[in-house]
């Protein structure tokens, strides 16, 4: 007889092709988002990607992402 287990909720991952959303009320995320948009408009994809990576790894942004997965 197999033990019964409860199914795990599905994992929700962000779309890696879209820029991250700034965490609400976070000045750091807002500044990074502005820098990202400016770099993208200038055609500097490397800088835009760097801003996106920093925003995704920013502690307040991570807290929001963790809360969204709950």
Predicted model as a PDB file, atoms N, CA, C, CB and O in Angstrom, pLDDT in the B-factor column:
MODEL        1                                                                  
ATOM      1  N   UNK A   1       0.845  -1.182   0.000  1.00 64.00           N  
ATOM      2  CA  UNK A   1       0.000   0.000   0.000  1.00 64.00           C  
ATOM      3  C   UNK A   1       0.890   1.247   0.000  1.00 64.00           C  
ATOM      4  CB  UNK A   1      -0.961  -0.002   1.227  1.00 64.00           C  
ATOM      5  O   UNK A   1       1.834   1.345   0.785  1.00 64.00           O  
ATOM      6  N   UNK A   2       0.583   2.186  -0.878  1.00 71.00           N  
ATOM      7  CA  UNK A   2       1.376   3.406  -0.988  1.00 71.00           C  
ATOM      8  C   UNK A   2       0.861   4.455  -0.011  1.00 71.00           C  
ATOM      9  CB  UNK A   2       1.344   3.951  -2.429  1.00 71.00           C  
ATOM     10  O   UNK A   2      -0.349   4.595   0.166  1.00 71.00           O  
ATOM     11  N   UNK A   3       1.766   5.190   0.622  1.00 73.00           N  
ATOM     12  CA  UNK A   3       1.311   6.265   1.513  1.00 73.00           C  
ATOM     13  C   UNK A   3       0.639   7.372   0.710  1.00 73.00           C  
ATOM     14  CB  UNK A   3       2.495   6.840   2.325  1.00 73.00           C  
ATOM     15  O   UNK A   3       1.053   7.687  -0.406  1.00 73.00           O  
ATOM     16  N   UNK A   4      -0.387   7.947   1.283  1.00 75.00           N  
ATOM     17  CA  UNK A   4      -1.081   9.039   0.607  1.00 75.00           C  
ATOM     18  C   UNK A   4      -0.329  10.343   0.846  1.00 75.00           C  
ATOM     19  CB  UNK A   4      -2.548   9.153   1.100  1.00 75.00           C  
ATOM     20  O   UNK A   4       0.105  10.633   1.961  1.00 75.00           O  
ATOM     21  N   UNK A   5      -0.187  11.103  -0.196  1.00 79.00           N  
ATOM     22  CA  UNK A   5       0.456  12.412  -0.079  1.00 79.00           C  
ATOM     23  C   UNK A   5      -0.446  13.468  -0.687  1.00 79.00           C  
ATOM     24  CB  UNK A   5       1.845  12.417  -0.767  1.00 79.00           C  
ATOM     25  O   UNK A   5      -1.255  13.183  -1.570  1.00 79.00           O  
ATOM     26  N   UNK A   6      -0.298  14.663  -0.211  1.00 82.00           N  
ATOM     27  CA  UNK A   6      -1.066  15.778  -0.764  1.00 82.00           C  
ATOM     28  C   UNK A   6      -0.287  16.362  -1.939  1.00 82.00           C  
ATOM     29  CB  UNK A   6      -1.349  16.872   0.324  1.00 82.00           C  
ATOM     30  O   UNK A   6       0.938  16.468  -1.880  1.00 82.00           O  
ATOM     31  N   UNK A   7      -0.977  16.734  -2.988  1.00 84.00           N  
ATOM     32  CA  UNK A   7      -0.261  17.329  -4.125  1.00 84.00           C  
ATOM     33  C   UNK A   7       0.325  18.693  -3.756  1.00 84.00           C  
ATOM     34  CB  UNK A   7      -1.201  17.471  -5.337  1.00 84.00           C  
ATOM     35  O   UNK A   7      -0.272  19.470  -3.011  1.00 84.00           O  
ATOM     36  N   UNK A   8       1.480  18.948  -4.289  1.00 85.00           N  
ATOM     37  CA  UNK A   8       2.138  20.234  -4.078  1.00 85.00           C  
ATOM     38  C   UNK A   8       1.458  21.298  -4.936  1.00 85.00           C  
ATOM     39  CB  UNK A   8       3.653  20.145  -4.411  1.00 85.00           C  
ATOM     40  O   UNK A   8       1.025  21.004  -6.051  1.00 85.00           O  
ATOM     41  N   UNK A   9       1.357  22.529  -4.433  1.00 87.00           N  
ATOM     42  CA  UNK A   9       0.803  23.586  -5.281  1.00 87.00           C  
ATOM     43  C   UNK A   9       1.765  23.868  -6.442  1.00 87.00           C  
ATOM     44  CB  UNK A   9       0.544  24.884  -4.450  1.00 87.00           C  
ATOM     45  O   UNK A   9       2.972  23.667  -6.301  1.00 87.00           O  
ATOM     46  N   UNK A  10       1.254  24.325  -7.569  1.00 87.00           N  
ATOM     47  CA  UNK A  10       2.141  24.598  -8.709  1.00 87.00           C  
ATOM     48  C   UNK A  10       3.102  25.744  -8.390  1.00 87.00           C  
ATOM     49  CB  UNK A  10       1.313  24.935  -9.968  1.00 87.00           C  
ATOM     50  O   UNK A  10       2.772  26.673  -7.653  1.00 87.00           O  
ATOM     51  N   UNK A  11       4.276  25.651  -8.959  1.00 86.00           N  
ATOM     52  CA  UNK A  11       5.286  26.690  -8.787  1.00 86.00           C  
ATOM     53  C   UNK A  11       5.024  27.779  -9.815  1.00 86.00           C  
ATOM     54  CB  UNK A  11       6.733  26.114  -8.933  1.00 86.00           C  
ATOM     55  O   UNK A  11       4.816  27.494 -10.994  1.00 86.00           O  
ATOM     56  N   UNK A  12       5.034  29.020  -9.366  1.00 83.00           N  
ATOM     57  CA  UNK A  12       4.819  30.144 -10.261  1.00 83.00           C  
ATOM     58  C   UNK A  12       6.148  30.866 -10.472  1.00 83.00           C  
ATOM     59  CB  UNK A  12       3.740  31.113  -9.695  1.00 83.00           C  
ATOM     60  O   UNK A  12       6.704  31.446  -9.538  1.00 83.00           O  
ATOM     61  N   UNK A  13       6.647  30.826 -11.692  1.00 80.00           N  
ATOM     62  CA  UNK A  13       7.915  31.474 -12.010  1.00 80.00           C  
ATOM     63  C   UNK A  13       7.667  32.714 -12.850  1.00 80.00           C  
ATOM     64  CB  UNK A  13       8.857  30.504 -12.746  1.00 80.00           C  
ATOM     65  O   UNK A  13       6.747  32.741 -13.668  1.00 80.00           O  
ATOM     66  N   UNK A  14       8.494  33.754 -12.650  1.00 73.00           N  
ATOM     67  CA  UNK A  14       8.330  34.949 -13.479  1.00 73.00           C  
ATOM     68  C   UNK A  14       8.759  34.679 -14.911  1.00 73.00           C  
ATOM     69  CB  UNK A  14       9.132  36.118 -12.902  1.00 73.00           C  
ATOM     70  O   UNK A  14       9.603  33.819 -15.163  1.00 73.00           O  
ATOM     71  N   UNK A  15       8.186  35.406 -15.833  1.00 79.00           N  
ATOM     72  CA  UNK A  15       8.539  35.291 -17.248  1.00 79.00           C  
ATOM     73  C   UNK A  15       9.909  35.943 -17.444  1.00 79.00           C  
ATOM     74  CB  UNK A  15       7.448  35.962 -18.171  1.00 79.00           C  
ATOM     75  O   UNK A  15      10.032  37.158 -17.284  1.00 79.00           O  
ATOM     76  N   UNK A  16      10.943  35.164 -17.788  1.00 77.00           N  
ATOM     77  CA  UNK A  16      12.286  35.726 -17.913  1.00 77.00           C  
ATOM     78  C   UNK A  16      12.446  36.677 -19.092  1.00 77.00           C  
ATOM     79  CB  UNK A  16      13.280  34.619 -18.039  1.00 77.00           C  
ATOM     80  O   UNK A  16      13.454  37.378 -19.186  1.00 77.00           O  
ATOM     81  N   UNK A  17      11.465  36.712 -19.994  1.00 81.00           N  
ATOM     82  CA  UNK A  17      11.562  37.609 -21.138  1.00 81.00           C  
ATOM     83  C   UNK A  17      10.987  38.987 -20.831  1.00 81.00           C  
ATOM     84  CB  UNK A  17      10.849  37.008 -22.333  1.00 81.00           C  
ATOM     85  O   UNK A  17      11.124  39.905 -21.640  1.00 81.00           O  
ATOM     86  N   UNK A  18      10.349  39.143 -19.684  1.00 85.00           N  
ATOM     87  CA  UNK A  18       9.752  40.422 -19.287  1.00 85.00           C  
ATOM     88  C   UNK A  18      10.563  41.032 -18.153  1.00 85.00           C  
ATOM     89  CB  UNK A  18       8.270  40.236 -18.858  1.00 85.00           C  
ATOM     90  O   UNK A  18      11.061  40.304 -17.294  1.00 85.00           O  
ATOM     91  N   UNK A  19      10.705  42.354 -18.133  1.00 86.00           N  
ATOM     92  CA  UNK A  19      11.405  42.973 -17.015  1.00 86.00           C  
ATOM     93  C   UNK A  19      10.623  42.767 -15.719  1.00 86.00           C  
ATOM     94  CB  UNK A  19      11.625  44.473 -17.278  1.00 86.00           C  
ATOM     95  O   UNK A  19       9.394  42.703 -15.740  1.00 86.00           O  
ATOM     96  N   UNK A  20      11.326  42.665 -14.600  1.00 87.00           N  
ATOM     97  CA  UNK A  20      10.624  42.501 -13.331  1.00 87.00           C  
ATOM     98  C   UNK A  20       9.864  43.775 -12.966  1.00 87.00           C  
ATOM     99  CB  UNK A  20      11.614  42.131 -12.214  1.00 87.00           C  
ATOM    100  O   UNK A  20      10.236  44.872 -13.383  1.00 87.00           O  
ATOM    101  N   UNK A  21       8.815  43.621 -12.197  1.00 88.00           N  
ATOM    102  CA  UNK A  21       8.067  44.765 -11.687  1.00 88.00           C  
ATOM    103  C   UNK A  21       8.764  45.268 -10.425  1.00 88.00           C  
ATOM    104  CB  UNK A  21       6.572  44.386 -11.396  1.00 88.00           C  
ATOM    105  O   UNK A  21       9.187  44.455  -9.603  1.00 88.00           O  
ATOM    106  N   UNK A  22       8.895  46.585 -10.247  1.00 89.00           N  
ATOM    107  CA  UNK A  22       9.490  47.085  -9.011  1.00 89.00           C  
ATOM    108  C   UNK A  22       8.602  46.733  -7.819  1.00 89.00           C  
ATOM    109  CB  UNK A  22       9.707  48.614  -9.090  1.00 89.00           C  
ATOM    110  O   UNK A  22       7.376  46.750  -7.928  1.00 89.00           O  
ATOM    111  N   UNK A  23       9.217  46.416  -6.690  1.00 88.00           N  
ATOM    112  CA  UNK A  23       8.454  46.128  -5.474  1.00 88.00           C  
ATOM    113  C   UNK A  23       7.722  47.403  -5.061  1.00 88.00           C  
ATOM    114  CB  UNK A  23       9.390  45.611  -4.317  1.00 88.00           C  
ATOM    115  O   UNK A  23       8.312  48.483  -5.066  1.00 88.00           O  
ATOM    116  N   UNK A  24       6.451  47.291  -4.706  1.00 88.00           N  
ATOM    117  CA  UNK A  24       5.678  48.482  -4.316  1.00 88.00           C  
ATOM    118  C   UNK A  24       6.336  49.225  -3.148  1.00 88.00           C  
ATOM    119  CB  UNK A  24       4.240  48.081  -3.934  1.00 88.00           C  
ATOM    120  O   UNK A  24       6.684  48.625  -2.131  1.00 88.00           O  
ATOM    121  N   UNK A  25       6.496  50.521  -3.315  1.00 89.00           N  
ATOM    122  CA  UNK A  25       7.053  51.355  -2.254  1.00 89.00           C  
ATOM    123  C   UNK A  25       8.557  51.278  -2.086  1.00 89.00           C  
ATOM    124  CB  UNK A  25       6.427  50.994  -0.986  1.00 89.00           C  
ATOM    125  O   UNK A  25       9.098  51.877  -1.155  1.00 89.00           O  
ATOM    126  N   UNK A  26       9.252  50.557  -2.960  1.00 90.00           N  
ATOM    127  CA  UNK A  26      10.707  50.409  -2.834  1.00 90.00           C  
ATOM    128  C   UNK A  26      11.400  51.401  -3.766  1.00 90.00           C  
ATOM    129  CB  UNK A  26      11.150  48.947  -3.160  1.00 90.00           C  
ATOM    130  O   UNK A  26      11.313  51.283  -4.989  1.00 90.00           O  
ATOM    131  N   UNK A  27      12.084  52.372  -3.178  1.00 92.00           N  
ATOM    132  CA  UNK A  27      12.785  53.389  -3.963  1.00 92.00           C  
ATOM    133  C   UNK A  27      13.930  52.788  -4.786  1.00 92.00           C  
ATOM    134  CB  UNK A  27      13.325  54.479  -3.041  1.00 92.00           C  
ATOM    135  O   UNK A  27      14.201  53.241  -5.899  1.00 92.00           O  
ATOM    136  N   UNK A  28      14.596  51.777  -4.242  1.00 92.00           N  
ATOM    137  CA  UNK A  28      15.715  51.150  -4.959  1.00 92.00           C  
ATOM    138  C   UNK A  28      15.199  50.474  -6.230  1.00 92.00           C  
ATOM    139  CB  UNK A  28      16.448  50.116  -4.049  1.00 92.00           C  
ATOM    140  O   UNK A  28      15.765  50.652  -7.308  1.00 92.00           O  
ATOM    141  N   UNK A  29      14.124  49.697  -6.094  1.00 92.00           N  
ATOM    142  CA  UNK A  29      13.552  49.025  -7.264  1.00 92.00           C  
ATOM    143  C   UNK A  29      13.046  50.041  -8.288  1.00 92.00           C  
ATOM    144  CB  UNK A  29      12.406  48.090  -6.838  1.00 92.00           C  
ATOM    145  O   UNK A  29      13.201  49.840  -9.493  1.00 92.00           O  
ATOM    146  N   UNK A  30      12.441  51.130  -7.810  1.00 94.00           N  
ATOM    147  CA  UNK A  30      11.933  52.156  -8.720  1.00 94.00           C  
ATOM    148  C   UNK A  30      13.085  52.801  -9.498  1.00 94.00           C  
ATOM    149  CB  UNK A  30      11.145  53.230  -7.937  1.00 94.00           C  
ATOM    150  O   UNK A  30      12.969  53.033 -10.701  1.00 94.00           O  
ATOM    151  N   UNK A  31      14.194  53.091  -8.811  1.00 95.00           N  
ATOM    152  CA  UNK A  31      15.351  53.695  -9.474  1.00 95.00           C  
ATOM    153  C   UNK A  31      15.958  52.720 -10.487  1.00 95.00           C  
ATOM    154  CB  UNK A  31      16.413  54.117  -8.432  1.00 95.00           C  
ATOM    155  O   UNK A  31      16.324  53.120 -11.592  1.00 95.00           O  
ATOM    156  N   UNK A  32      16.064  51.454 -10.113  1.00 95.00           N  
ATOM    157  CA  UNK A  32      16.598  50.458 -11.044  1.00 95.00           C  
ATOM    158  C   UNK A  32      15.698  50.304 -12.263  1.00 95.00           C  
ATOM    159  CB  UNK A  32      16.763  49.108 -10.342  1.00 95.00           C  
ATOM    160  O   UNK A  32      16.182  50.112 -13.379  1.00 95.00           O  
ATOM    161  N   UNK A  33      14.386  50.389 -12.046  1.00 95.00           N  
ATOM    162  CA  UNK A  33      13.452  50.272 -13.166  1.00 95.00           C  
ATOM    163  C   UNK A  33      13.606  51.455 -14.122  1.00 95.00           C  
ATOM    164  CB  UNK A  33      12.002  50.185 -12.653  1.00 95.00           C  
ATOM    165  O   UNK A  33      13.540  51.281 -15.339  1.00 95.00           O  
ATOM    166  N   UNK A  34      13.808  52.653 -13.578  1.00 96.00           N  
ATOM    167  CA  UNK A  34      14.014  53.836 -14.423  1.00 96.00           C  
ATOM    168  C   UNK A  34      15.321  53.716 -15.203  1.00 96.00           C  
ATOM    169  CB  UNK A  34      14.022  55.123 -13.567  1.00 96.00           C  
ATOM    170  O   UNK A  34      15.373  54.033 -16.391  1.00 96.00           O  
ATOM    171  N   UNK A  35      16.377  53.256 -14.527  1.00 97.00           N  
ATOM    172  CA  UNK A  35      17.667  53.072 -15.203  1.00 97.00           C  
ATOM    173  C   UNK A  35      17.552  52.017 -16.305  1.00 97.00           C  
ATOM    174  CB  UNK A  35      18.760  52.665 -14.187  1.00 97.00           C  
ATOM    175  O   UNK A  35      18.119  52.171 -17.386  1.00 97.00           O  
ATOM    176  N   UNK A  36      16.811  50.941 -16.016  1.00 95.00           N  
ATOM    177  CA  UNK A  36      16.610  49.879 -17.000  1.00 95.00           C  
ATOM    178  C   UNK A  36      15.902  50.414 -18.244  1.00 95.00           C  
ATOM    179  CB  UNK A  36      15.803  48.726 -16.385  1.00 95.00           C  
ATOM    180  O   UNK A  36      16.318  50.144 -19.370  1.00 95.00           O  
ATOM    181  N   UNK A  37      14.836  51.170 -18.028  1.00 96.00           N  
ATOM    182  CA  UNK A  37      14.066  51.717 -19.147  1.00 96.00           C  
ATOM    183  C   UNK A  37      14.918  52.680 -19.974  1.00 96.00           C  
ATOM    184  CB  UNK A  37      12.805  52.434 -18.632  1.00 96.00           C  
ATOM    185  O   UNK A  37      14.859  52.666 -21.203  1.00 96.00           O  
ATOM    186  N   UNK A  38      15.703  53.508 -19.303  1.00 97.00           N  
ATOM    187  CA  UNK A  38      16.560  54.472 -20.006  1.00 97.00           C  
ATOM    188  C   UNK A  38      17.614  53.733 -20.845  1.00 97.00           C  
ATOM    189  CB  UNK A  38      17.252  55.432 -18.991  1.00 97.00           C  
ATOM    190  O   UNK A  38      17.861  54.087 -21.998  1.00 97.00           O  
ATOM    191  N   UNK A  39      18.222  52.713 -20.255  1.00 97.00           N  
ATOM    192  CA  UNK A  39      19.230  51.939 -20.983  1.00 97.00           C  
ATOM    193  C   UNK A  39      18.606  51.224 -22.181  1.00 97.00           C  
ATOM    194  CB  UNK A  39      19.903  50.918 -20.047  1.00 97.00           C  
ATOM    195  O   UNK A  39      19.205  51.145 -23.253  1.00 97.00           O  
ATOM    196  N   UNK A  40      17.402  50.709 -21.982  1.00 95.00           N  
ATOM    197  CA  UNK A  40      16.720  50.012 -23.079  1.00 95.00           C  
ATOM    198  C   UNK A  40      16.403  50.975 -24.229  1.00 95.00           C  
ATOM    199  CB  UNK A  40      15.421  49.351 -22.569  1.00 95.00           C  
ATOM    200  O   UNK A  40      16.583  50.635 -25.399  1.00 95.00           O  
ATOM    201  N   UNK A  41      15.933  52.170 -23.887  1.00 96.00           N  
ATOM    202  CA  UNK A  41      15.630  53.173 -24.929  1.00 96.00           C  
ATOM    203  C   UNK A  41      16.885  53.561 -25.701  1.00 96.00           C  
ATOM    204  CB  UNK A  41      14.995  54.430 -24.303  1.00 96.00           C  
ATOM    205  O   UNK A  41      16.828  53.837 -26.899  1.00 96.00           O  
ATOM    206  N   UNK A  42      18.030  53.579 -24.995  1.00 97.00           N  
ATOM    207  CA  UNK A  42      19.299  53.939 -25.633  1.00 97.00           C  
ATOM    208  C   UNK A  42      19.913  52.766 -26.404  1.00 97.00           C  
ATOM    209  CB  UNK A  42      20.287  54.437 -24.582  1.00 97.00           C  
ATOM    210  O   UNK A  42      20.941  52.919 -27.064  1.00 97.00           O  
ATOM    211  N   UNK A  43      19.272  51.589 -26.315  1.00 96.00           N  
ATOM    212  CA  UNK A  43      19.798  50.425 -27.017  1.00 96.00           C  
ATOM    213  C   UNK A  43      20.889  49.693 -26.262  1.00 96.00           C  
ATOM    214  CB  UNK A  43      20.318  50.838 -28.340  1.00 96.00           C  
ATOM    215  O   UNK A  43      21.555  48.822 -26.823  1.00 96.00           O  
ATOM    216  N   UNK A  44      21.083  50.037 -24.987  1.00 97.00           N  
ATOM    217  CA  UNK A  44      22.118  49.410 -24.175  1.00 97.00           C  
ATOM    218  C   UNK A  44      21.490  48.229 -23.423  1.00 97.00           C  
ATOM    219  CB  UNK A  44      22.760  50.444 -23.178  1.00 97.00           C  
ATOM    220  O   UNK A  44      21.149  48.332 -22.245  1.00 97.00           O  
ATOM    221  N   UNK A  45      21.349  47.118 -24.129  1.00 94.00           N  
ATOM    222  CA  UNK A  45      20.688  45.944 -23.567  1.00 94.00           C  
ATOM    223  C   UNK A  45      21.489  45.355 -22.409  1.00 94.00           C  
ATOM    224  CB  UNK A  45      20.478  44.889 -24.649  1.00 94.00           C  
ATOM    225  O   UNK A  45      20.912  44.842 -21.451  1.00 94.00           O  
ATOM    226  N   UNK A  46      22.799  45.426 -22.496  1.00 96.00           N  
ATOM    227  CA  UNK A  46      23.637  44.902 -21.406  1.00 96.00           C  
ATOM    228  C   UNK A  46      23.335  45.631 -20.096  1.00 96.00           C  
ATOM    229  CB  UNK A  46      25.139  45.043 -21.759  1.00 96.00           C  
ATOM    230  O   UNK A  46      23.168  44.987 -19.060  1.00 96.00           O  
ATOM    231  N   UNK A  47      23.263  46.961 -20.127  1.00 97.00           N  
ATOM    232  CA  UNK A  47      22.964  47.734 -18.924  1.00 97.00           C  
ATOM    233  C   UNK A  47      21.533  47.467 -18.452  1.00 97.00           C  
ATOM    234  CB  UNK A  47      23.168  49.238 -19.186  1.00 97.00           C  
ATOM    235  O   UNK A  47      21.282  47.357 -17.252  1.00 97.00           O  
ATOM    236  N   UNK A  48      20.603  47.363 -19.394  1.00 95.00           N  
ATOM    237  CA  UNK A  48      19.210  47.077 -19.028  1.00 95.00           C  
ATOM    238  C   UNK A  48      19.111  45.727 -18.318  1.00 95.00           C  
ATOM    239  CB  UNK A  48      18.302  47.089 -20.285  1.00 95.00           C  
ATOM    240  O   UNK A  48      18.399  45.590 -17.324  1.00 95.00           O  
ATOM    241  N   UNK A  49      19.829  44.739 -18.836  1.00 93.00           N  
ATOM    242  CA  UNK A  49      19.815  43.409 -18.223  1.00 93.00           C  
ATOM    243  C   UNK A  49      20.446  43.438 -16.840  1.00 93.00           C  
ATOM    244  CB  UNK A  49      20.549  42.401 -19.111  1.00 93.00           C  
ATOM    245  O   UNK A  49      19.966  42.765 -15.928  1.00 93.00           O  
ATOM    246  N   UNK A  50      21.514  44.209 -16.672  1.00 95.00           N  
ATOM    247  CA  UNK A  50      22.152  44.334 -15.367  1.00 95.00           C  
ATOM    248  C   UNK A  50      21.179  44.921 -14.351  1.00 95.00           C  
ATOM    249  CB  UNK A  50      23.412  45.206 -15.464  1.00 95.00           C  
ATOM    250  O   UNK A  50      21.105  44.449 -13.216  1.00 95.00           O  
ATOM    251  N   UNK A  51      20.435  45.944 -14.751  1.00 95.00           N  
ATOM    252  CA  UNK A  51      19.439  46.545 -13.857  1.00 95.00           C  
ATOM    253  C   UNK A  51      18.355  45.531 -13.488  1.00 95.00           C  
ATOM    254  CB  UNK A  51      18.802  47.784 -14.516  1.00 95.00           C  
ATOM    255  O   UNK A  51      17.917  45.481 -12.339  1.00 95.00           O  
ATOM    256  N   UNK A  52      17.927  44.734 -14.451  1.00 92.00           N  
ATOM    257  CA  UNK A  52      16.921  43.703 -14.188  1.00 92.00           C  
ATOM    258  C   UNK A  52      17.440  42.679 -13.186  1.00 92.00           C  
ATOM    259  CB  UNK A  52      16.515  43.005 -15.492  1.00 92.00           C  
ATOM    260  O   UNK A  52      16.714  42.274 -12.279  1.00 92.00           O  
ATOM    261  N   UNK A  53      18.688  42.262 -13.346  1.00 91.00           N  
ATOM    262  CA  UNK A  53      19.275  41.288 -12.423  1.00 91.00           C  
ATOM    263  C   UNK A  53      19.368  41.860 -11.020  1.00 91.00           C  
ATOM    264  CB  UNK A  53      20.662  40.856 -12.907  1.00 91.00           C  
ATOM    265  O   UNK A  53      19.070  41.173 -10.043  1.00 91.00           O  
ATOM    266  N   UNK A  54      19.784  43.122 -10.918  1.00 92.00           N  
ATOM    267  CA  UNK A  54      19.880  43.755  -9.603  1.00 92.00           C  
ATOM    268  C   UNK A  54      18.503  43.869  -8.948  1.00 92.00           C  
ATOM    269  CB  UNK A  54      20.526  45.144  -9.724  1.00 92.00           C  
ATOM    270  O   UNK A  54      18.359  43.647  -7.746  1.00 92.00           O  
ATOM    271  N   UNK A  55      17.492  44.218  -9.751  1.00 90.00           N  
ATOM    272  CA  UNK A  55      16.149  44.343  -9.204  1.00 90.00           C  
ATOM    273  C   UNK A  55      15.640  42.989  -8.704  1.00 90.00           C  
ATOM    274  CB  UNK A  55      15.193  44.916 -10.260  1.00 90.00           C  
ATOM    275  O   UNK A  55      15.038  42.906  -7.634  1.00 90.00           O  
ATOM    276  N   UNK A  56      15.883  41.938  -9.476  1.00 87.00           N  
ATOM    277  CA  UNK A  56      15.422  40.605  -9.062  1.00 87.00           C  
ATOM    278  C   UNK A  56      16.125  40.122  -7.800  1.00 87.00           C  
ATOM    279  CB  UNK A  56      15.644  39.600 -10.186  1.00 87.00           C  
ATOM    280  O   UNK A  56      15.536  39.378  -7.016  1.00 87.00           O  
ATOM    281  N   UNK A  57      17.365  40.528  -7.591  1.00 88.00           N  
ATOM    282  CA  UNK A  57      18.106  40.062  -6.419  1.00 88.00           C  
ATOM    283  C   UNK A  57      17.994  41.015  -5.232  1.00 88.00           C  
ATOM    284  CB  UNK A  57      19.560  39.871  -6.776  1.00 88.00           C  
ATOM    285  O   UNK A  57      18.511  40.718  -4.155  1.00 88.00           O  
ATOM    286  N   UNK A  58      17.326  42.155  -5.413  1.00 84.00           N  
ATOM    287  CA  UNK A  58      17.174  43.119  -4.329  1.00 84.00           C  
ATOM    288  C   UNK A  58      16.304  42.508  -3.227  1.00 84.00           C  
ATOM    289  CB  UNK A  58      16.554  44.448  -4.851  1.00 84.00           C  
ATOM    290  O   UNK A  58      15.253  41.939  -3.520  1.00 84.00           O  
ATOM    291  N   UNK A  59      16.730  42.619  -1.967  1.00 82.00           N  
ATOM    292  CA  UNK A  59      15.991  41.968  -0.869  1.00 82.00           C  
ATOM    293  C   UNK A  59      14.497  42.281  -0.830  1.00 82.00           C  
ATOM    294  CB  UNK A  59      16.594  42.367   0.434  1.00 82.00           C  
ATOM    295  O   UNK A  59      13.700  41.360  -0.650  1.00 82.00           O  
ATOM    296  N   UNK A  60      14.086  43.527  -0.988  1.00 67.00           N  
ATOM    297  CA  UNK A  60      12.659  43.851  -0.919  1.00 67.00           C  
ATOM    298  C   UNK A  60      11.902  43.232  -2.074  1.00 67.00           C  
ATOM    299  CB  UNK A  60      12.450  45.361  -0.912  1.00 67.00           C  
ATOM    300  O   UNK A  60      10.751  42.823  -1.924  1.00 67.00           O  
ATOM    301  N   UNK A  61      12.554  43.163  -3.239  1.00 65.00           N  
ATOM    302  CA  UNK A  61      11.916  42.543  -4.389  1.00 65.00           C  
ATOM    303  C   UNK A  61      11.765  41.049  -4.140  1.00 65.00           C  
ATOM    304  CB  UNK A  61      12.727  42.805  -5.678  1.00 65.00           C  
ATOM    305  O   UNK A  61      10.740  40.459  -4.479  1.00 65.00           O  
ATOM    306  N   UNK A  62      12.786  40.441  -3.549  1.00 57.00           N  
ATOM    307  CA  UNK A  62      12.729  39.014  -3.230  1.00 57.00           C  
ATOM    308  C   UNK A  62      11.631  38.693  -2.237  1.00 57.00           C  
ATOM    309  CB  UNK A  62      14.057  38.549  -2.681  1.00 57.00           C  
ATOM    310  O   UNK A  62      10.979  37.655  -2.347  1.00 57.00           O  
ATOM    311  N   UNK A  63      11.413  39.581  -1.256  1.00 54.00           N  
ATOM    312  CA  UNK A  63      10.342  39.370  -0.279  1.00 54.00           C  
ATOM    313  C   UNK A  63       8.998  39.331  -0.974  1.00 54.00           C  
ATOM    314  CB  UNK A  63      10.354  40.469   0.793  1.00 54.00           C  
ATOM    315  O   UNK A  63       8.147  38.508  -0.635  1.00 54.00           O  
ATOM    316  N   UNK A  64       8.795  40.212  -1.943  1.00 50.00           N  
ATOM    317  CA  UNK A  64       7.526  40.277  -2.669  1.00 50.00           C  
ATOM    318  C   UNK A  64       7.335  39.009  -3.492  1.00 50.00           C  
ATOM    319  CB  UNK A  64       7.476  41.526  -3.582  1.00 50.00           C  
ATOM    320  O   UNK A  64       6.236  38.457  -3.546  1.00 50.00           O  
ATOM    321  N   UNK A  65       8.409  38.550  -4.131  1.00 47.00           N  
ATOM    322  CA  UNK A  65       8.320  37.344  -4.950  1.00 47.00           C  
ATOM    323  C   UNK A  65       8.015  36.131  -4.080  1.00 47.00           C  
ATOM    324  CB  UNK A  65       9.625  37.123  -5.735  1.00 47.00           C  
ATOM    325  O   UNK A  65       7.227  35.267  -4.464  1.00 47.00           O  
ATOM    326  N   UNK A  66       8.641  36.067  -2.907  1.00 47.00           N  
ATOM    327  CA  UNK A  66       8.387  34.945  -2.002  1.00 47.00           C  
ATOM    328  C   UNK A  66       6.934  34.971  -1.515  1.00 47.00           C  
ATOM    329  CB  UNK A  66       9.361  34.987  -0.797  1.00 47.00           C  
ATOM    330  O   UNK A  66       6.297  33.924  -1.398  1.00 47.00           O  
ATOM    331  N   UNK A  67       6.420  36.153  -1.235  1.00 50.00           N  
ATOM    332  CA  UNK A  67       5.032  36.268  -0.768  1.00 50.00           C  
ATOM    333  C   UNK A  67       4.059  35.874  -1.868  1.00 50.00           C  
ATOM    334  CB  UNK A  67       4.735  37.701  -0.292  1.00 50.00           C  
ATOM    335  O   UNK A  67       3.000  35.317  -1.579  1.00 50.00           O  
ATOM    336  N   UNK A  68       4.393  36.149  -3.114  1.00 49.00           N  
ATOM    337  CA  UNK A  68       3.513  35.812  -4.222  1.00 49.00           C  
ATOM    338  C   UNK A  68       3.429  34.312  -4.442  1.00 49.00           C  
ATOM    339  CB  UNK A  68       3.985  36.489  -5.486  1.00 49.00           C  
ATOM    340  O   UNK A  68       2.430  33.816  -4.964  1.00 49.00           O  
ATOM    341  N   UNK A  69       4.474  33.580  -4.046  1.00 42.00           N  
ATOM    342  CA  UNK A  69       4.487  32.135  -4.230  1.00 42.00           C  
ATOM    343  C   UNK A  69       3.665  31.423  -3.164  1.00 42.00           C  
ATOM    344  CB  UNK A  69       5.913  31.618  -4.214  1.00 42.00           C  
ATOM    345  O   UNK A  69       3.342  30.246  -3.323  1.00 42.00           O  
ATOM    346  N   UNK A  70       3.324  32.109  -2.091  1.00 39.00           N  
ATOM    347  CA  UNK A  70       2.575  31.474  -0.994  1.00 39.00           C  
ATOM    348  C   UNK A  70       1.130  31.327  -1.325  1.00 39.00           C  
ATOM    349  CB  UNK A  70       2.715  32.261   0.278  1.00 39.00           C  
ATOM    350  O   UNK A  70       0.359  30.814  -0.514  1.00 39.00           O  
TER     351      UNK A  70                                                      
ENDMDL                                                                          
END                                                                             
